[in-house]
Amino acid sequence: MELHNAGREDPGFHQRRIDLCEQFLHRFAAGDSLLVEHMRRALASSCFDSGDRNRGDALFKQWLTADPRWGWGWIGW
């Protein structure tokens, strides 16, 4: 959340948030589903914030196709 807030002042923090989320998901994707869902949403949202709308759309579409009942995914998208 703090990297998102920092990105409002310095857009370079969007990429740092993307990197953090990708590393987390690479290591812990099989872990706690709620935490993984939050990190997925943060990753896709950060893609939008950094100007990469295509990647943000693709990530949300992929995850929501796999789990169409993920309410926070729909809200984030």
URTAFEN-V60173 format. One record per pair of residues at least 6 apart in sequence whose C-alpha atoms are under 7 Angstrom apart, sorted by the first residue. I is the first residue (numbers start at 1). GAP is how many residues later the second one is. D is the distance in Angstrom with one decimal. If there is no record, write none. Layout:
BEGIN
i;gap;d
I;GAP;D
I;GAP;D
END
This chain:
BEGIN
i;gap;d
3;10;5.8
3;11;6.9
3;14;5.8
4;10;6.5
6;7;6.1
7;6;4.7
7;7;5.4
11;39;6.9
14;32;5.7
14;35;6.7
14;36;5.7
17;29;6.8
18;25;5.3
18;28;6.1
21;18;5.7
21;22;5.6
25;11;6.8
29;7;6.1
41;32;6.3
41;35;6.5
44;12;4.5
44;15;6.1
44;16;6.6
45;11;6.5
45;31;7.0
47;6;6.4
47;8;6.4
47;9;5.1
48;8;5.6
60;13;6.7
60;17;6.4
64;6;6.6
64;9;6.8
END
